[in-house]
Amino acid sequence: MTSVPAHLWHGDITQIRVRVQERDPQIQSDLTWRHVAPEVAVVKTVFDDNLGGQPQNQPDLEMWAGLVTFAKAPETGRFRLLIEEHDEEKLAKIRMILQM
């Protein structure tokens, strides 16, 4: 079995993606969410980076900040934010090692 070097688990670029989702009113379930169109709500990223260069010097700590703007005042319980963390560079390196 091939092991993955420890340095590949840390320090790579992580990207956060935030999207607004709307509950599907025709299906009663906690799993029925769909992405909204830009005409309904827009997410604008203000900051998406790790804190390695900051005074805290925590390269493994990722921070995202942004603004969500709705076209109309949102109804309670109708919308949610889907927050995803992606690290494609790290996954590509790990896949390469595991294929050896």
DRENTORKOL-3810 file (N, C-alpha, C; in nm, 4 decimals):
REM DRENTORKOL-3810
@n.u->0.0844; n.v->-0.1182; n.w->0.0000; ca.u->0.0000; ca.v->0.0000; ca.w->0.0000; c.u->0.0887; c.v->0.1242; c.w->0.0000
@n.u->0.0549; n.v->0.2214; n.w->-0.0804; ca.u->0.1302; ca.v->0.3466; ca.w->-0.0888; c.u->0.0787; c.v->0.4438; c.w->0.0159
@n.u->0.1726; n.v->0.5041; n.w->0.0887; ca.u->0.1309; ca.v->0.6041; ca.w->0.1871; c.u->0.1466; c.v->0.7428; c.w->0.1280
@n.u->0.0707; n.v->0.8338; n.w->0.1777; ca.u->0.0723; ca.v->0.9726; ca.w->0.1316; c.u->0.1569; c.v->1.0536; c.w->0.2289
@n.u->0.2630; n.v->1.1216; n.w->0.1792; ca.u->0.3470; ca.v->1.2022; ca.w->0.2693; c.u->0.2653; c.v->1.3063; c.w->0.3449
@n.u->0.3033; n.v->1.3273; n.w->0.4712; ca.u->0.2283; ca.v->1.4177; ca.w->0.5594; c.u->0.2215; c.v->1.5600; c.w->0.5057
@n.u->0.3271; n.v->1.6055; n.w->0.4347; ca.u->0.3257; ca.v->1.7445; ca.w->0.3881; c.u->0.2174; c.v->1.7718; c.w->0.2845
@n.u->0.1640; n.v->1.6662; n.w->0.2219; ca.u->0.0577; ca.v->1.6880; ca.w->0.1234; c.u->-0.0760; c.v->1.7157; c.w->0.1884
@n.u->-0.0876; n.v->1.6856; n.w->0.3166; ca.u->-0.2138; ca.v->1.7114; ca.w->0.3855; c.u->-0.2239; c.v->1.8544; c.w->0.4332
@n.u->-0.1160; n.v->1.9320; n.w->0.4239; ca.u->-0.1155; ca.v->2.0679; ca.w->0.4766; c.u->-0.0570; c.v->2.1660; c.w->0.3761
@n.u->-0.0981; n.v->2.2904; n.w->0.3838; ca.u->-0.0334; ca.v->2.3994; ca.w->0.3135; c.u->-0.0752; c.v->2.4220; c.w->0.1700
@n.u->-0.1619; n.v->2.3417; n.w->0.1141; ca.u->-0.2045; ca.v->2.3659; ca.w->-0.0233; c.u->-0.3180; c.v->2.4667; c.w->-0.0270
@n.u->-0.3499; n.v->2.5103; n.w->-0.1451; ca.u->-0.4538; ca.v->2.6118; ca.w->-0.1628; c.u->-0.5913; c.v->2.5478; c.w->-0.1473
@n.u->-0.6688; n.v->2.6030; n.w->-0.0592; ca.u->-0.8058; ca.v->2.5593; ca.w->-0.0385; c.u->-0.8969; c.v->2.6692; c.w->-0.0898
@n.u->-1.0027; n.v->2.6299; n.w->-0.1563; ca.u->-1.0979; ca.v->2.7280; ca.w->-0.2066; c.u->-1.2349; c.v->2.6999; c.w->-0.1462
@n.u->-1.2974; n.v->2.8057; n.w->-0.0988; ca.u->-1.4309; ca.v->2.7952; ca.w->-0.0409; c.u->-1.5318; c.v->2.8455; c.w->-0.1442
@n.u->-1.6387; n.v->2.7698; n.w->-0.1620; ca.u->-1.7457; ca.v->2.8135; ca.w->-0.2520; c.u->-1.8742; c.v->2.8216; c.w->-0.1701
@n.u->-1.9404; n.v->2.9352; n.w->-0.1781; ca.u->-2.0647; ca.v->2.9577; ca.w->-0.1042; c.u->-2.1748; c.v->2.9865; c.w->-0.2062
@n.u->-2.2841; n.v->2.9126; n.w->-0.1941; ca.u->-2.3977; ca.v->2.9323; ca.w->-0.2841; c.u->-2.5265; c.v->2.9395; c.w->-0.2041
@n.u->-2.6223; n.v->3.0126; n.w->-0.2568; ca.u->-2.7543; ca.v->3.0216; ca.w->-0.1944; c.u->-2.8420; c.v->2.9127; c.w->-0.2551
@n.u->-2.9129; n.v->2.8429; n.w->-0.1681; ca.u->-3.0075; ca.v->2.7424; ca.w->-0.2137; c.u->-3.1460; c.v->2.7754; c.w->-0.1603
@n.u->-3.2459; n.v->2.7293; n.w->-0.2356; ca.u->-3.3862; ca.v->2.7523; ca.w->-0.2003; c.u->-3.4540; c.v->2.6173; c.w->-0.1803
@n.u->-3.5372; n.v->2.6086; n.w->-0.0785; ca.u->-3.6124; ca.v->2.4853; ca.w->-0.0541; c.u->-3.7154; c.v->2.4665; c.w->-0.1649
@n.u->-3.7285; n.v->2.3434; n.w->-0.2131; ca.u->-3.8282; ca.v->2.3113; ca.w->-0.3155; c.u->-3.9630; c.v->2.2974; c.w->-0.2458
@n.u->-4.0573; n.v->2.3887; n.w->-0.2700; ca.u->-4.1849; ca.v->2.3865; ca.w->-0.1981; c.u->-4.2759; c.v->2.2699; c.w->-0.2368
@n.u->-4.2469; n.v->2.2039; n.w->-0.3491; ca.u->-4.3344; ca.v->2.0955; ca.w->-0.3940; c.u->-4.3007; c.v->1.9610; c.w->-0.3306
@n.u->-4.1846; n.v->1.9530; n.w->-0.2657; ca.u->-4.1447; ca.v->1.8273; ca.w->-0.2021; c.u->-4.1132; c.v->1.8567; c.w->-0.0562
@n.u->-4.1795; n.v->1.7885; n.w->0.0347; ca.u->-4.1590; ca.v->1.8108; ca.w->0.1780; c.u->-4.0477; c.v->1.7206; c.w->0.2302
@n.u->-3.9256; n.v->1.7743; n.w->0.2333; ca.u->-3.8113; ca.v->1.6991; ca.w->0.2838; c.u->-3.6986; c.v->1.7970; c.w->0.3160
@n.u->-3.6122; n.v->1.7579; n.w->0.4086; ca.u->-3.4954; ca.v->1.8401; ca.w->0.4404; c.u->-3.3880; c.v->1.8286; c.w->0.3330
@n.u->-3.4074; n.v->1.7396; n.w->0.2370; ca.u->-3.3070; ca.v->1.7168; ca.w->0.1332; c.u->-3.3412; c.v->1.7831; c.w->0.0003
@n.u->-3.4467; n.v->1.8604; n.w->-0.0047; ca.u->-3.4922; ca.v->1.9167; ca.w->-0.1324; c.u->-3.4518; c.v->2.0633; c.w->-0.1457
@n.u->-3.3271; n.v->2.0856; n.w->-0.1788; ca.u->-3.2754; ca.v->2.2211; ca.w->-0.1981; c.u->-3.2209; c.v->2.2323; c.w->-0.3390
@n.u->-3.2337; n.v->2.3510; n.w->-0.3971; ca.u->-3.1802; ca.v->2.3755; ca.w->-0.5315; c.u->-3.1113; c.v->2.5113; c.w->-0.5321
@n.u->-3.0113; n.v->2.5242; n.w->-0.6186; ca.u->-2.9387; ca.v->2.6503; ca.w->-0.6295; c.u->-3.0301; c.v->2.7567; c.w->-0.6894
@n.u->-3.0145; n.v->2.8798; n.w->-0.6424; ca.u->-3.0980; ca.v->2.9888; ca.w->-0.6944; c.u->-3.0269; c.v->3.0610; c.w->-0.8084
@n.u->-3.1050; n.v->3.1244; n.w->-0.8918; ca.u->-3.0520; ca.v->3.2040; ca.w->-1.0030; c.u->-2.9994; c.v->3.3376; c.w->-0.9500
@n.u->-2.9089; n.v->3.4004; n.w->-1.0217; ca.u->-2.8563; ca.v->3.5309; ca.w->-0.9786; c.u->-2.9645; c.v->3.6374; c.w->-0.9623
@n.u->-3.0790; n.v->3.6187; n.w->-1.0247; ca.u->-3.1884; ca.v->3.7143; ca.w->-1.0108; c.u->-3.2515; c.v->3.7065; c.w->-0.8718
@n.u->-3.2298; n.v->3.5950; n.w->-0.8020; ca.u->-3.2869; ca.v->3.5745; ca.w->-0.6684; c.u->-3.1892; c.v->3.6194; c.w->-0.5602
@n.u->-3.0639; n.v->3.5747; n.w->-0.5712; ca.u->-2.9622; ca.v->3.6104; ca.w->-0.4713; c.u->-2.8236; c.v->3.5981; c.w->-0.5327
@n.u->-2.7337; n.v->3.6839; n.w->-0.4867; ca.u->-2.5958; ca.v->3.6848; ca.w->-0.5358; c.u->-2.5016; c.v->3.6771; c.w->-0.4160
@n.u->-2.3989; n.v->3.5932; n.w->-0.4298; ca.u->-2.2955; ca.v->3.5818; ca.w->-0.3264; c.u->-2.1695; c.v->3.6475; c.w->-0.3808
@n.u->-2.1145; n.v->3.7405; n.w->-0.3038; ca.u->-1.9905; ca.v->3.8082; ca.w->-0.3434; c.u->-1.8830; c.v->3.7776; c.w->-0.2393
@n.u->-1.7738; n.v->3.7171; n.w->-0.2836; ca.u->-1.6627; ca.v->3.6865; ca.w->-0.1945; c.u->-1.5833; c.v->3.8124; c.w->-0.1677
@n.u->-1.5563; n.v->3.8396; n.w->-0.0410; ca.u->-1.4755; ca.v->3.9533; ca.w->0.0003; c.u->-1.3349; c.v->3.9057; c.w->0.0374
@n.u->-1.3265; n.v->3.7894; n.w->0.1022; ca.u->-1.1984; ca.v->3.7328; ca.w->0.1446; c.u->-1.2074; c.v->3.5817; c.w->0.1385
@n.u->-1.1091; n.v->3.5175; n.w->0.0748; ca.u->-1.1019; ca.v->3.3715; ca.w->0.0681; c.u->-0.9548; c.v->3.3337; c.w->0.0646
@n.u->-0.8984; n.v->3.3019; n.w->0.1797; ca.u->-0.7558; ca.v->3.2732; ca.w->0.1871; c.u->-0.7255; c.v->3.2017; c.w->0.3184
@n.u->-0.6030; n.v->3.1468; n.w->0.3267; ca.u->-0.5634; ca.v->3.0910; ca.w->0.4563; c.u->-0.4986; c.v->3.2021; c.w->0.5373
@n.u->-0.4786; n.v->3.1772; n.w->0.6631; ca.u->-0.4266; ca.v->3.2803; ca.w->0.7528; c.u->-0.2778; c.v->3.2630; c.w->0.7814
@n.u->-0.2048; n.v->3.1956; n.w->0.6896; ca.u->-0.0620; ca.v->3.1736; ca.w->0.7084; c.u->0.0187; c.v->3.3011; c.w->0.7089
@n.u->-0.0199; n.v->3.3999; n.w->0.6313; ca.u->0.0538; ca.v->3.5252; ca.w->0.6253; c.u->0.0052; c.v->3.6296; c.w->0.7234
@n.u->-0.0978; n.v->3.5985; n.w->0.7965; ca.u->-0.1553; ca.v->3.6925; ca.w->0.8918; c.u->-0.0775; c.v->3.6881; c.w->1.0236
@n.u->-0.1013; n.v->3.7832; n.w->1.1105; ca.u->-0.0327; ca.v->3.7821; ca.w->1.2407; c.u->-0.0525; c.v->3.6517; c.w->1.3180
@n.u->-0.1646; n.v->3.5843; n.w->1.2970; ca.u->-0.1904; ca.v->3.4585; ca.w->1.3686; c.u->-0.0988; c.v->3.3471; c.w->1.3182
@n.u->-0.0503; n.v->3.3583; n.w->1.1933; ca.u->0.0358; ca.v->3.2590; ca.w->1.1297; c.u->-0.0202; c.v->3.1174; c.w->1.1445
@n.u->-0.1393; n.v->3.0971; n.w->1.0931; ca.u->-0.2056; ca.v->2.9669; ca.w->1.0983; c.u->-0.2359; c.v->2.9212; c.w->0.9557
@n.u->-0.1366; n.v->2.8640; n.w->0.8852; ca.u->-0.1560; ca.v->2.8285; ca.w->0.7443; c.u->-0.2618; c.v->2.7220; c.w->0.7194
@n.u->-0.2981; n.v->2.6427; n.w->0.8206; ca.u->-0.3999; ca.v->2.5393; ca.w->0.8023; c.u->-0.5404; c.v->2.5909; c.w->0.8305
@n.u->-0.5525; n.v->2.7184; n.w->0.8682; ca.u->-0.6825; ca.v->2.7762; ca.w->0.8988; c.u->-0.7298; c.v->2.8593; c.w->0.7795
@n.u->-0.8405; n.v->2.8192; n.w->0.7206; ca.u->-0.8980; ca.v->2.8878; ca.w->0.6045; c.u->-1.0079; c.v->2.9823; c.w->0.6514
@n.u->-1.0161; n.v->3.0983; n.w->0.5878; ca.u->-1.1214; ca.v->3.1932; ca.w->0.6242; c.u->-1.1897; c.v->3.2444; c.w->0.4979
@n.u->-1.3208; n.v->3.2511; n.w->0.5034; ca.u->-1.4005; ca.v->3.3071; ca.w->0.3940; c.u->-1.4898; c.v->3.4151; c.w->0.4537
@n.u->-1.5009; n.v->3.5252; n.w->0.3820; ca.u->-1.5953; ca.v->3.6305; ca.w->0.4198; c.u->-1.6611; c.v->3.6796; c.w->0.2925
@n.u->-1.7880; n.v->3.7114; n.w->0.3009; ca.u->-1.8574; ca.v->3.7573; ca.w->0.1821; c.u->-1.9898; c.v->3.8223; c.w->0.2149
@n.u->-2.0560; n.v->3.8644; n.w->0.1087; ca.u->-2.1858; ca.v->3.9293; ca.w->0.1193; c.u->-2.2887; c.v->3.8527; c.w->0.0385
@n.u->-2.4065; n.v->3.8356; n.w->0.0943; ca.u->-2.5174; ca.v->3.7727; ca.w->0.0226; c.u->-2.6247; c.v->3.8786; c.w->0.0053
@n.u->-2.6612; n.v->3.9034; n.w->-0.1206; ca.u->-2.7614; ca.v->4.0053; ca.w->-0.1505; c.u->-2.8828; c.v->3.9392; c.w->-0.2164
@n.u->-2.9977; n.v->3.9572; n.w->-0.1557; ca.u->-3.1226; ca.v->3.9029; ca.w->-0.2099; c.u->-3.1962; c.v->4.0123; c.w->-0.2868
@n.u->-3.2634; n.v->3.9734; n.w->-0.3945; ca.u->-3.3435; ca.v->4.0685; ca.w->-0.4722; c.u->-3.4626; c.v->4.1173; c.w->-0.3900
@n.u->-3.5197; n.v->4.0271; n.w->-0.3096; ca.u->-3.6311; ca.v->4.0606; ca.w->-0.2203; c.u->-3.5957; c.v->4.0088; c.w->-0.0814
@n.u->-3.6581; n.v->4.0648; n.w->0.0196; ca.u->-3.6335; ca.v->4.0172; ca.w->0.1563; c.u->-3.6643; c.v->3.8679; c.w->0.1641
@n.u->-3.5687; n.v->3.7862; n.w->0.2122; ca.u->-3.5911; ca.v->3.6409; ca.w->0.2152; c.u->-3.6897; c.v->3.5992; c.w->0.3240
@n.u->-3.7711; n.v->3.4996; n.w->0.2901; ca.u->-3.8646; ca.v->3.4429; ca.w->0.3877; c.u->-3.7877; c.v->3.3496; c.w->0.4815
@n.u->-3.8245; n.v->3.3481; n.w->0.6063; ca.u->-3.7607; ca.v->3.2612; ca.w->0.7046; c.u->-3.7764; c.v->3.1145; c.w->0.6641
@n.u->-3.6649; n.v->3.0404; n.w->0.6633; ca.u->-3.6678; ca.v->2.8981; ca.w->0.6337; c.u->-3.6707; c.v->2.8622; c.w->0.4870
@n.u->-3.6780; n.v->2.9594; n.w->0.3975; ca.u->-3.6878; ca.v->2.9305; ca.w->0.2546; c.u->-3.5513; c.v->2.9134; c.w->0.1896
@n.u->-3.4489; n.v->2.9780; n.w->0.2435; ca.u->-3.3163; ca.v->2.9757; ca.w->0.1829; c.u->-3.2125; c.v->2.9252; c.w->0.2826
@n.u->-3.1010; n.v->2.8775; n.w->0.2270; ca.u->-2.9859; ca.v->2.8406; ca.w->0.3094; c.u->-2.8590; c.v->2.8666; c.w->0.2294
@n.u->-2.7467; n.v->2.8682; n.w->0.2990; ca.u->-2.6176; ca.v->2.8796; ca.w->0.2332; c.u->-2.5533; c.v->2.7421; c.w->0.2279
@n.u->-2.5073; n.v->2.7040; n.w->0.1105; ca.u->-2.4309; ca.v->2.5813; ca.w->0.0939; c.u->-2.2845; c.v->2.6231; c.w->0.0899
@n.u->-2.2059; n.v->2.5761; n.w->0.1855; ca.u->-2.0652; ca.v->2.6129; ca.w->0.1956; c.u->-1.9820; c.v->2.4887; c.w->0.1662
@n.u->-1.8998; n.v->2.4984; n.w->0.0607; ca.u->-1.8180; ca.v->2.3851; ca.w->0.0178; c.u->-1.6705; c.v->2.4228; c.w->0.0249
@n.u->-1.5880; n.v->2.3281; n.w->0.0648; ca.u->-1.4433; ca.v->2.3474; ca.w->0.0690; c.u->-1.3812; c.v->2.2556; c.w->-0.0354
@n.u->-1.3013; n.v->2.3130; n.w->-0.1252; ca.u->-1.2375; ca.v->2.2357; ca.w->-0.2320; c.u->-1.0871; c.v->2.2559; c.w->-0.2268
@n.u->-1.0148; n.v->2.1482; n.w->-0.2464; ca.u->-0.8695; ca.v->2.1550; ca.w->-0.2527; c.u->-0.8243; c.v->2.0632; c.w->-0.3651
@n.u->-0.8431; n.v->2.1062; n.w->-0.4875; ca.u->-0.8150; ca.v->2.0236; ca.w->-0.6042; c.u->-0.6676; c.v->1.9914; c.w->-0.6197
@n.u->-0.5793; n.v->2.0858; n.w->-0.5874; ca.u->-0.4361; ca.v->2.0594; ca.w->-0.5992; c.u->-0.3943; c.v->1.9455; c.w->-0.5081
@n.u->-0.4404; n.v->1.9492; n.w->-0.3858; ca.u->-0.4050; ca.v->1.8458; ca.w->-0.2889; c.u->-0.4610; c.v->1.7107; c.w->-0.3334
@n.u->-0.5859; n.v->1.7083; n.w->-0.3787; ca.u->-0.6459; ca.v->1.5827; ca.w->-0.4229; c.u->-0.5732; c.v->1.5253; c.w->-0.5430
@n.u->-0.5315; n.v->1.6103; n.w->-0.6364; ca.u->-0.4587; ca.v->1.5643; ca.w->-0.7538; c.u->-0.3255; c.v->1.5001; c.w->-0.7144
@n.u->-0.2540; n.v->1.5598; n.w->-0.6198; ca.u->-0.1263; ca.v->1.5042; ca.w->-0.5738; c.u->-0.1482; c.v->1.3702; c.w->-0.5047
@n.u->-0.2506; n.v->1.3609; n.w->-0.4227; ca.u->-0.2776; ca.v->1.2368; ca.w->-0.3516; c.u->-0.3174; c.v->1.1265; c.w->-0.4502
@n.u->-0.4012; n.v->1.1598; n.w->-0.5490; ca.u->-0.4399; ca.v->1.0610; ca.w->-0.6500; c.u->-0.3178; c.v->1.0094; c.w->-0.7254
@n.u->-0.2261; n.v->1.1010; n.w->-0.7593; ca.u->-0.1056; ca.v->1.0627; ca.w->-0.8327; c.u->-0.0224; c.v->0.9636; c.w->-0.7512
@n.u->-0.0052; n.v->0.9908; n.w->-0.6227; ca.u->0.0734; ca.v->0.9035; ca.w->-0.5361; c.u->0.0064; c.v->0.7679; c.w->-0.5224
@n.u->-0.1245; n.v->0.7675; n.w->-0.5038; ca.u->-0.1955; ca.v->0.6408; ca.w->-0.4838; c.u->-0.1980; c.v->0.5531; c.w->-0.6092
@n.u->-0.1785; n.v->0.6132; n.w->-0.7272; ca.u->-0.1751; ca.v->0.5367; ca.w->-0.8510; c.u->-0.0399; c.v->0.4725; c.w->-0.8757
@n.u->0.0629; n.v->0.5118; n.w->-0.8004; ca.u->0.1975; ca.v->0.4562; ca.w->-0.8185; c.u->0.2018; c.v->0.3107; c.w->-0.7788
END
